[in-house]
């Protein structure tokens, strides 16, 4: 098969579309012929040498994909060759073929573009596991989503609104904020011209903060919490070492969570399988009904993967970037 291999670590130019060994499905896995792969910030970090894959994962980039099952590993009974699926991966999506645990598959609903479906599994797993399974998001709560114009943000807005929460977002332009409003965000904060802590204080504080910035926002996120509020950190774009005022957290009876999806085990409590099962049972009917939709900024041929990474790094990009591997 062909796959994107890294010629060392560095800029987008280190990615090469080249011939490599075909994967084979192990017990409990299926082999997927890939149609498209989602591009995520984790891919950019791995390309730069800052985010190595788990020991049991493919070294090929790509944490999600869509495609068609072409072979079944031993013990797989819930899926059939020919099923169209999208999949949460620990790696391997930037390729013509990928082996996937069957417990990490989702069916592509009728009417959903299979290329767009490639941009759903990672954001769905991240948002559901953090807002719903970890923070227990409820109707009527105020949820502050940093990076509302990103892939996670655009999905999180929709999920939070469908569950009856009020949504506040930060973004770096009024154009992005207007698009966030179209998805259901009510409190719109341009972080270049407004202080999100001040704005959120005027709303009574945030019950949940979904944060992709990490250290640089740590103290201010705690300040923005409502009583009994929860800060959920899912990214470190603003650094890894911050100062936490425990007194401020105690005064708010607050909680800080820090999680990711990629390093979770395949099965068991808190696993990828557990998250995907919850997504399929509770969120996927809304996706099938068109109530929660993928927000795709660009589709790029896999042979132009470097351009896809540049687009994801571009502050003007709204939503997801996906790589098309075959029609």
VENZIKA-V667950 format. One record per residue. N is the residue number from 1. PHI is phi as a letter, one per 30 degrees, with the letter a starting at -180 (none if undefined). PSI is psi as a letter, one per 40 degrees, with the letter a starting at -180 (* if undefined). NEAR is the number of other C-alpha atoms within 10 Angstrom. Layout:
[[N | PHI | PSI | NEAR] [N | PHI | PSI | NEAR]]
//
This chain:
[[1 | none | i | 12] [2 | c | i | 16] [3 | a | i | 25] [4 | d | h | 24] [5 | c | i | 19] [6 | c | h | 20] [7 | c | g | 11] [8 | i | a | 12] [9 | c | i | 15] [10 | l | a | 16] [11 | d | a | 13] [12 | e | d | 18] [13 | d | e | 15] [14 | d | e | 15] [15 | d | h | 21] [16 | b | h | 18] [17 | d | h | 16] [18 | b | i | 13] [19 | d | h | 13] [20 | b | a | 12] [21 | d | h | 9] [22 | d | h | 15] [23 | d | i | 16] [24 | b | h | 17] [25 | d | h | 19] [26 | d | a | 16] [27 | e | h | 13] [28 | i | e | 15] [29 | c | i | 22] [30 | b | i | 28] [31 | c | h | 24] [32 | c | h | 30] [33 | d | h | 23] [34 | d | h | 28] [35 | c | d | 26] [36 | a | i | 31] [37 | b | h | 34] [38 | d | i | 30] [39 | c | h | 28] [40 | b | i | 23] [41 | d | d | 14] [42 | e | d | 18] [43 | d | d | 22] [44 | d | d | 21] [45 | d | d | 14] [46 | d | d | 19] [47 | d | d | 25] [48 | d | e | 17] [49 | j | e | 12] [50 | c | e | 13] [51 | b | g | 12] [52 | d | i | 15] [53 | d | i | 19] [54 | e | i | 13] [55 | e | d | 9] [56 | c | e | 8] [57 | c | i | 16] [58 | d | i | 17] [59 | d | e | 17] [60 | d | i | 21] [61 | d | i | 29] [62 | j | h | 27] [63 | c | e | 25] [64 | a | i | 29] [65 | a | i | 38] [66 | b | i | 33] [67 | l | a | 29] [68 | b | h | 22] [69 | d | h | 23] [70 | c | e | 16] [71 | a | i | 18] [72 | c | h | 23] [73 | d | i | 18] [74 | e | h | 11] [75 | i | e | 11] [76 | d | h | 17] [77 | b | e | 10] [78 | d | e | 7] [79 | b | i | 16] [80 | b | i | 14] [81 | e | h | 13] [82 | j | e | 13] [83 | d | h | 14] [84 | c | h | 23] [85 | b | i | 24] [86 | b | i | 32] [87 | b | i | 31] [88 | d | h | 31] [89 | b | i | 25] [90 | c | e | 28] [91 | l | i | 23] [92 | j | e | 25] [93 | d | d | 33] [94 | d | g | 30] [95 | a | i | 28] [96 | d | d | 23] [97 | b | i | 25] [98 | b | h | 29] [99 | c | h | 25] [100 | b | h | 27] [101 | e | h | 23] [102 | d | d | 23] [103 | d | e | 21] [104 | c | e | 26] [105 | c | i | 25] [106 | b | h | 21] [107 | d | i | 18] [108 | d | h | 24] [109 | d | i | 18] [110 | e | h | 10] [111 | j | e | 9] [112 | c | h | 15] [113 | e | h | 12] [114 | d | d | 22] [115 | d | d | 25] [116 | d | d | 27] [117 | d | d | 30] [118 | d | d | 33] [119 | c | e | 31] [120 | c | d | 29] [121 | d | d | 24] [122 | d | d | 27] [123 | d | d | 24] [124 | d | d | 24] [125 | d | d | 23] [126 | d | d | 20] [127 | d | d | 23] [128 | d | d | 25] [129 | d | d | 24] [130 | d | d | 24] [131 | d | d | 21] [132 | c | d | 16] [133 | d | d | 13] [134 | d | d | 16] [135 | c | e | 21] [136 | i | f | 12] [137 | e | h | 21] [138 | b | i | 17] [139 | e | i | 12] [140 | i | e | 14] [141 | d | i | 19] [142 | c | h | 27] [143 | c | h | 31] [144 | c | h | 32] [145 | c | h | 26] [146 | d | i | 22] [147 | i | f | 21] [148 | d | d | 30] [149 | c | e | 29] [150 | d | i | 25] [151 | d | d | 28] [152 | d | d | 26] [153 | d | d | 27] [154 | d | d | 28] [155 | d | d | 25] [156 | d | d | 28] [157 | e | d | 29] [158 | d | d | 21] [159 | d | d | 25] [160 | d | d | 26] [161 | d | d | 19] [162 | d | d | 16] [163 | c | e | 14] [164 | i | e | 14] [165 | d | i | 20] [166 | d | i | 22] [167 | b | h | 27] [168 | c | i | 26] [169 | b | i | 28] [170 | c | i | 25] [171 | a | i | 23] [172 | c | e | 17] [173 | a | i | 16] [174 | d | d | 14] [175 | d | d | 14] [176 | d | d | 23] [177 | d | d | 22] [178 | d | d | 15] [179 | d | d | 16] [180 | d | d | 27] [181 | d | d | 18] [182 | d | d | 12] [183 | d | e | 19] [184 | k | e | 19] [185 | d | i | 27] [186 | c | d | 17] [187 | c | h | 19] [188 | c | h | 22] [189 | b | h | 24] [190 | d | h | 17] [191 | d | e | 16] [192 | d | d | 12] [193 | b | e | 9] [194 | b | i | 12] [195 | c | h | 13] [196 | d | d | 22] [197 | d | d | 18] [198 | d | d | 13] [199 | d | d | 16] [200 | d | d | 23] [201 | d | d | 14] [202 | d | e | 10] [203 | c | e | 14] [204 | j | e | 13] [205 | j | i | 23] [206 | c | h | 29] [207 | d | d | 24] [208 | b | h | 29] [209 | c | h | 27] [210 | c | h | 28] [211 | c | h | 23] [212 | c | e | 19] [213 | c | d | 18] [214 | i | b | 21] [215 | e | d | 21] [216 | d | d | 16] [217 | c | e | 20] [218 | e | d | 22] [219 | d | d | 17] [220 | d | d | 15] [221 | d | d | 25] [222 | d | d | 25] [223 | d | d | 19] [224 | d | e | 25] [225 | d | i | 29] [226 | d | i | 22] [227 | e | h | 16] [228 | i | e | 15] [229 | d | i | 24] [230 | b | h | 28] [231 | c | h | 24] [232 | c | h | 23] [233 | c | h | 22] [234 | b | e | 20] [235 | a | i | 19] [236 | b | f | 15] [237 | d | d | 14] [238 | c | f | 14] [239 | j | i | 13] [240 | c | e | 12] [241 | c | h | 11] [242 | b | i | 13] [243 | c | h | 10] [244 | c | h | 14] [245 | d | h | 12] [246 | d | d | 12] [247 | d | d | 9] [248 | d | d | 14] [249 | d | d | 20] [250 | d | d | 12] [251 | d | d | 10] [252 | c | e | 17] [253 | h | f | 14] [254 | d | i | 19] [255 | b | h | 16] [256 | c | h | 17] [257 | c | i | 13] [258 | b | h | 13] [259 | b | i | 15] [260 | b | i | 13] [261 | c | d | 21] [262 | e | d | 20] [263 | d | e | 14] [264 | d | i | 17] [265 | d | i | 13] [266 | d | d | 17] [267 | b | i | 14] [268 | j | a | 10] [269 | d | h | 11] [270 | i | e | 15] [271 | d | i | 18] [272 | d | d | 25] [273 | d | d | 21] [274 | d | d | 18] [275 | d | d | 24] [276 | d | d | 25] [277 | d | d | 18] [278 | d | d | 17] [279 | d | d | 19] [280 | d | d | 17] [281 | d | d | 10] [282 | c | d | 12] [283 | c | d | 18] [284 | d | d | 21] [285 | d | d | 14] [286 | d | d | 15] [287 | d | d | 18] [288 | d | d | 16] [289 | d | e | 13] [290 | i | e | 13] [291 | d | d | 13] [292 | b | h | 21] [293 | b | i | 19] [294 | d | h | 22] [295 | c | h | 21] [296 | c | h | 21] [297 | d | d | 18] [298 | a | i | 16] [299 | c | h | 17] [300 | b | h | 20] [301 | d | i | 14] [302 | e | d | 23] [303 | d | e | 17] [304 | c | f | 15] [305 | e | d | 22] [306 | e | d | 16] [307 | d | d | 16] [308 | d | d | 22] [309 | d | d | 23] [310 | d | d | 13] [311 | d | d | 19] [312 | d | d | 23] [313 | d | e | 12] [314 | d | h | 10] [315 | d | e | 13] [316 | d | e | 15] [317 | d | h | 18] [318 | c | h | 24] [319 | j | a | 22] [320 | c | i | 28] [321 | c | h | 26] [322 | b | i | 28] [323 | c | h | 30] [324 | d | h | 25] [325 | c | d | 25] [326 | a | i | 13] [327 | d | * | 8]]
//
